[in-house]
């Protein structure tokens, strides 16, 4: 308990020290260079309460969640395809995965605007295409850990691919699916800004660009902090409880 208390005091103290340093630096600089913590806090509250700002926050949240779910579905299907059809293992893991993993995110963002114009579809496309390899790698690692004898035992009870998927593969893959969701959810918020900078008419990224042009640095900082808050809440409320529930099994 003493060790945990010390760690907690150090953690919270470092945050307080950082805020104090921020406040001290902001006092010596103009607002358009570095706004103070109080000014940023007021904008941050508006992002979650003011109707106009809340619409941007909600738009980004919906896109991130939709992109994570779509990326996990596509990445999982690719991993299963490589597992079920061994001849495609090389294609998926040695061609598709390296290509998607290394293609620049800015390149996808520009291509999405060219192909899909400024739209929700363009933003979601960018996020999904970049998140797919992260999901693919995690789920493939989970499939590699499944014992062949366990699969053979499952096939002795049923030959239905769907029953094997839902009764055998998915329960065994749950820790890897949660890990993929955790990674994708965090990266998805980082990608949201890049995608929305190029191809969105709303969202936190769009709000940040507008704030840059109008010199509202407090909005830029508050937008970044809003993403941190949403990520932490989503992780604590959804991902961590799921991880604890399935870890207890």
Secondary structure, 3 states (H helix, E strand, C coil): CHHHHHHHHHHHHHHHHHHHHHHHHHHCCCCCCCCCHHHHHHHHHHHHHCHHHHHHHHHHHHHHHHHHHHHHHHHHHHHHHHHHCHHHHHHHHHHHHHHHHHCCHHHHHHHHHHHHCCCHHHHHHHHHHHHHHHHHHHHHHHHHHCCHHHHHHHHHHCCCHHHHHHHHHHHHHHHHHHHHHHHHHHHHHHHHHHHHHHHCCCCHHHHHHHHHHHCCHHHHHHHHHHHHHHHHHHHHHHHHHHHHHHHCC
